Amino acid sequence: MTVETLVSRMNGQPSTKQTPTRRKTVLFCRGCEYQGPPDGPWIIHRKPDSDVYLCPNCNTTVTVRDRFDNWE
């Protein structure tokens, strides 16, 4: 691809082409490379102040998210 072609494609106009898009929020497992949305099949251990997300394939801890629902 030439520079001229690249510049002509980068005209700042939004694309009207409908393409299937991936969700912006995706969790990734470093242990087995499994990925999925936060509301997917992750194993969630709820603790008083946080939620611990484990991979459904290999039980690797993927993330720990603070819970703020107990604030007064």
N, C-alpha and C positions, 0 to 999 in steps of 0.2 A: 504494500500500500504506500502510495506516495504521500508526501507532506501535503500537497494540494488537495488530494482526496480526503485526507484526514481533516484538514481545515474546513472543507466544504461540508463535511458531515457534522462538524461541531459548530453549528450555526446558532445554538442557544434556543432553538425551538423545541418545545416539549413533543415527545413522540406520541402519536395517536395510535400507534400499533399496539394491539392488545397481546401481551405475552404472559404466559403463566409465570407468576412470581412466587418466590419462596418467602415465607414469613420472615420478618426482620428479627424476631426474637426466637432464637434457636439455642438449645443447650447441646454441648458437645462433650462426649466422654473421652477422656485421654487414654483410658485403659483399653477400649476396644473400638474406638472411633464411631460408636453409635451416636446418632443425633436425632433430635426431635423437639417439638415445641414444649414450653414449660408445662402446659396442661396435658401433655402426652402421658405415656405409660411409666413415667419415672416412679421410683419407690420413694415416698416422702415420709421421713420421720419428723413428726411435729414435736418440738420442744417448747418450753414456756416462752422463750425469747427468739426462736429461730426455726426455720424449716430446713432440714438436711435432705438434699436430693441425691439419690443413689441411682446408678445405671441399672436398668432392668435386665441387662445381659450379663454384667460382670460384677455388680455391687460396688463399683468404684464410686467414691464421693465425687459428685460433679460440681455441686455448689452448695453453699450455706447462705440462706437468705434470712436477714433479720426480720422479725415480726414486730410490727408497730401497733397492733390492735389492742394491746394492753395499756397503752398510754392514756392517762387521764387528763 
